[in-house]
Amino acid sequence: MNRWTRTQKLEAESQGWLLVAIDGDQNRLAVQKYDEADIFDSDDAALTFVKEQAGRGNTTAQLALEMIA
């Protein structure tokens, strides 16, 4: 996740989602809800939010979607 900066990580967390490596594999990434933020009920809800934000021009969300593709 060398393209994922600390600033982007903090932005995502503040919005209630994370970009995570599946089973520790940096080549398999996913958007998941950030449990500590208690904003989303599910990972699917967090992903829907990220897609909406990307569509509105949020570059952090756009990068996250690019990285999980």
N, C-alpha and C positions, 0 to 999 in steps of 0.2 A: 504494500500500500504506500509506496514511496511518493505517489502523487497526492495522497491524502494528508493534508497538513494538520497540525495541532489546532489551528484556528478553525478549520472546517470541522474537525472532530467536536470542538466545543460548541460550534454553531448547531450541529446536528443534535448534540445532547440537549441543548437548551430548547430545541424544538420537539424533543421527545423520541428521537430515533438514533440508531447507530449503524455504522457500516462495519460489519464483522466478517472475519475469516471463518468459513465453515470447517469445523474440526481442525482448526489451526492452519488450514491450507490457504495461503495468501493468493492463490490462483482461483479460489472459489469464494467469492464474496457475496454477502446478502445484506439487505436492509432489514433491521429488526427493531422492535420497539425498545426503548430504553426504560427498563423496569423502574429504575430509581426516580424517573421523572413522573411516572404515573399519569401520562397523558393519553396514551392509546390503549385500547383493550386487547389488541392483537398485533402481530407482525404485519398482517395484511392491511390493517388500518394505517399503520405507519408507512408502509410502502405506497398506499394510495395517496397519503399526504405528500410524500416525496415526489411522486409523479405530478401531482397538482402544482407543487412549488416549482418543479422543473419547467412545467408549461408556462408558468408566470415569469420565467426568466431567472430564477434563483440558481446561480452558478454552482453552489455547493450541491444542491439536489441534482442538477444536470450531471455533474461529475460522478456522483454516486451511482446514478443510473447507467452511465457509460461504463463504470467500473464493474457493475454486476452483470452487464450484458454478455 
